[in-house]
Every structure is written in structure tokens, then in C-alpha cells.
Amino acid sequence: MAKQRFKIPTSLDVSYFDMEFNMKSKNGVGLNRPVSAKVIVFALIAAFVWFYLVFQTFIGKGGIPVILGFTIMWIALSALLVRADNTNRTGLELVFSMINYLPKNGRYVPVRMSDSVYPLQHLLNIKTVDPEDGRIHFLDGQVGHCYHIVGSASALMFEQDKQIILDKVDSFYRKLPVGIEVIYDTVYEGHSVDDQLQAVSETKRDLNVQSPGLNALLKEQHDILKYAINNNQGLTSLHQYLVVRAPSEMALTEFENLLIGDVEGDGLMFRLAKTLNYKETTRYLKYLLGAQS
């Protein structure tokens, strides 16, 4: 039986500061969402600092207009730094990211042939891509692969089929090896027809007769695939990619066996999963850089 309700599991990377409290009275009056402990602590610190600056420094000697103006600015600044976003990160935690982003070299990564490759590696966390099989080696020592995937879910499916797929997806994630990170990426891009071009070339090579008509037909198919369809930005469609990071070669092999087993078995979660080779992986990474530029 498929689950009727789903939730996002609580992260293990939490501390006492991430504890949440419902700021409501017995009558139900209060905030609509819980407040984390770090927001409360930061707010108290901001209040204590305000008291110190007003009563122990020259600000308090400036008179009521100065104190009032300072208080308004302090409340606005404190609210900006203390308020948490949807990911429960406060503005104060983003200050360091902002400092790193302010310099121009922190916002632009040059990728000319004469530029250093280290800033780009730091941005992508990718060290090398193996020319033999397209395996990705990350800076932190992990390894991975990129797959072109096709799912089996659809908005037009019957309710019974949806429940079967949900059960399969739940079982798939429960079997994931420890330390595996799965990243899904959905993009609009042109069609890649490398396999179709290869099939046309093989058909032309395997012809038993030399027919001008067949040769002309195969040349027309080749030209349409190569010049009209291949990576044509006017003929874009939805494509899904799966990037997998594993702590070791053994864990990556274990994941690949799990993925192949699903595709070759019922195919409920993945109808197709193709491992990208070196050329296809680099083309996908170039698309990411182009999308971010």
C-alpha cells in the first residue's frame, strides 16, 4: 500500500540552536510558524547590544531624536539579520557568503584557456572527468557518474499504477548505499542524435547493393538529423539528468547495480538510464556553465 502522506526527514546536521518553539499563548494568539532557538538567541543579543549602545555610549547623550533614529535603524538591521528564510538560515549566517560575493573575482570565474583552472574546479567541485568512461572525480575524493534518465510517472496514470510506483520509489531509496548523494537536474535542451547518426552510418555501411536511391535517402536522413535536429535550440524538449556522488568505487558500483536492476526489471522508477560518456558528460557540464553565465 502506497503512502498517503509524505514528509522531509529531519537532517542529522542539527544542534540545539535548531530547536523550534511555538510562540503562542493559551488562546492561540502568536506567530503562525515556529521560531528556532538561534533566532531567539540572536534577537536577545541584539536587544542587549541596543541597551549597551544607548546607555553606555555617546548615542544616549545625543537626545531623544538621535536615540529614536538609531533605534529605528537598529530594529531594521536586526530584523534583516535575525529573520530566518524557508531553509531556516538567518541573515546573519549569510553575511560571510555576501562578503565572499562582494569582490568581482567572487562573482565571475574566467574560463579562458590562459586562465587558471582552480577557480572553476572550486565552483563545480569537479577535479577531472575520465576520458575512458566519463567517470567524474570530485575535489573531495568522491567519484560519480552522470546519467540521462527517463521516468515512468505521468499525470494520466491510474491511481493503482501511481501507488505501485510510489512503493517502488520508496523501496529504491531505502536500498541506496550509505553515503550516496543523488542529484536530479531537469533542463530544456535540443535533441542529441548521436545514436541515430551512428545507426544511419551503420545502415549505409551494411548495404548489400549499391543503389543511388538508397544512398540518397540515407544521405537525406543524415543531413536532417545532423543539421536540422541535432542540438537545435528551436526544437528543445524536457530532459532529465541524474548525477550521482559516491564515497568510493565500491559504493558507486553498488548504486549502478541497483539502478540497472530497476531499469531491466519492472522499470517502474526509471524506464531508461543511460550512462553518459566523456563527450556527453563534458557537453552537459558546458550546458551548466552556459546556463549560469
N, C-alpha and C positions, 0 to 999 in steps of 0.2 A: 504494500500500500504506500503510495507516494505521500510525502509530507504535505500538509496543508498550510503550514506556517514556516517561515524561514527567518533566520537571524544571522547577523555578522558575529562570528565568535570574538570574544574578548581577547585582545592582544596580550601576550605574555610579557611584553616590554612595558610594564606599568609600574608605578611606585605609589606611595601614599599620597603624593600630590595629585594623582589622577583620580582619587576617590571623589564621587559625586554626591551632592546633598540636595534634597528638595527644599527650597526656600519658600515654604508655605506655612501659613498659620492653620489652626484647627478649623477655621471656617473655609479653608481652601483658597484664601487670598494670598497671592505671591507670584513668583516667576513661573512662566509656562514651561521652562526647561530646567533641568537640574544644573547646579553650578559645581564645578570641580574645586578641590581643595586649594590648588595653586592659584586660582582666580581669587579666592577669598584671602589667601595669604598676601598676594600682590596688592590687593585693594587695601588691606590693613597697613602694609608697608607704605603705600602711597599716602595714606592718611597720617601716619606717624611722621613721615618726611614733611608733609604740609605743615603740621603743628610745629615742627622744629624750625622750618624756614620762616614761618610767620612770627613766632615768639622769641626766636633766638638770633635772628639775623637782622640786617638793615631793612628787610622788606616790611617788618612790622612797624618800623619807625616812619614809614612813608605816608601814613594816614589811611583813612578808610578807602579812598579811591584806588590807591596802589594795591591795598590788600584785596579789594574786590576784583580788580582786573587780574591780579596774579591768581586768585582763587579760580576764576573762570577758565583761565588758560591751563591751570594745573588739573582741573577736573577734566577738561577736554583731552589733554595729553594722557592723563591716567586712564581714561576710558578707552583711548586708542590703543594703549599698551597692554591693558589688562583684559580687554574683551577677547573672548575665545571665538574661533571660527567653527565651521562644521566638523573639522578634524580635531577639535579640542586643543588647538595650538593658540597660544596667546600672542598678541602683537609684540610683546617683549621677546619672545623666542624667535621672532622673525627679524629682529634688529640685526643680528650677526649676518644673516643672509643678505639683508639690504646693504650692509657695509661692504660685503664682497661683491655686490652687484653694482655699486656706485661707480667704481673705476671703469673706464672704457674697455680695458682688456678683460674685465669680468663679464662684459655683455657681448663681446664679439670674439669669435675664435677664428683666426685666419687659417685657411686650408690650402694655401698655395703650395706648390711643390718645394719652394725655397723656405717655407716656414717650418717651425718645429712641430713634430707630431704629438708631443706630450700634452699640450692643452686639449687637443681633440680626444686623445685617449682618456684623459681625466673626465671629459664631458660625457663620453659614451661608456666609460668603464670597460672598454674593449681593447685588449692588447694586440691580438692578431686573429686572423681568420685563416684556417688551414686550407691551402690551395688544393689539397687532395680530396677532402670530403666536405669542406665548408664548415668544419667544426670551429666554434667560437671559443677563444681563450680570453678570459676576463682578467683585469688587473689584480683582482683579489685572489687569483688562483683557481677560481671556479671555471668549469667548462660548460658548453651548451651547444644547442643546435637551433636553427630556425626552420619552421615547418609552414607550408602552405596548407591550410585546413579548410574543410567544408563540413559544416554541421548538418544535422538531420532534423532539427526542430523547425516548425513552421506555425504560423498563426492559424492555418487552416486545418490543423491536425485534430483528430478526435480526442476527447477527454481521456479515454483509456490509453491511447498512444502517448499522450503527454505524461501520464502517471508512470508509464513504463520507462520513458526517457529520464524522468526525474530520479527514479530509483537507480537507473544505470549511472547517471552523473554522480549521485551521492556515493555509490559504490566505487566509482573510479577515483574520486578524491580521497576516499578512505584508504585506498591501496597505494597512494603516492609514497615513494620512498622519503625517508626523513631528509630534510634539507633541500628538497626540490622547490624551486621557485618557477611558477608558471605565469607568463605574461602574454595577454591577448592584445592584438592590435588589429583594428578594423579600418581599412583605408579605401578610398576611391582611386583607382588607377586604371591605366589601359591594359589591354589583354596581352599576355605574353604567349606567343605561338611557337616557341622553340620546338616543342614536341611535334606540332603539326608540320612545321617546315622539315623536320627530320624525317617524318613519315612520307612526305611528298618526295624527298630526295631518295629514300629507300625504294619507293614505288617506281620511280624513274630508273633506278639502277637495276631493278629486278625485272624490267620489261623483257619478255621473250621475243618480241617483234619490234622492229624499228618503224613505228607508224608516225608520220608527220602530224596527224590529227591528235594522237595521244600525247605526243611531245608538246604540242601547242596547248592542249588542255592542262597538262601538268605545269607548264610554264605560267599559264594564266593563274592557276591556283597558287603557285609560289609567289607571284607578284602581288596578288590580292592579300595573301597572308602577311607578306613582308612589308609592303608599302602602304596598305590600306588599314590593316587591323593591328599589326604588331606595335604595342605601346602607343597607340593613337589616343591622344588626350581627349579627343572628341567622342570616343567610344568607351568611356570609363564605366566601370561597374564595381560592385562591392566585393572586396577581397579581404579575407581574414588570415592573419599570420599568428603563429604560436612560437614564442621564444622561451626556451627552457634553460634554466641555470641549475647546475648540479655541483655539489661539493667535490665529486670525484668521478672518474671514468666509470667506475662500477655502478654508482647511483644513476648516471646518465644512461647506461646500458639497461638498467632495470626499468627506468621510465620508458625507454624506447620499446622494450618488450611489452610493457603494459599498453602503450599506445597502439602498437601493431596488433596486439591481441584484440583490442576493441574494434579496430578497422576490419580485420579479417574475420572477426566473429559476427556479432549481431549488427555492428555498425550503428548502434543507437546514438552514441555521443558524437562520433566522427565518422562521416561517410567516406572521407578521403583525408589523408595526411601524407604529404609529400615532403621529404627532407630536401631542403634547398642545398644545391651545390655551391661551390665557391663563387661562381659568376652570379648566381641568383641571390646569394646572401649579400654580396657587395652591392648589387643593384638595389636590394631592399634597404640597406643601410644608407645608400646615397639618397633614396627617396626620403628617409627620415631627416637627413640633413637639409634637403631641399624644402621639406615641409616646415622646418623650423627657421629657415632663413627669411 
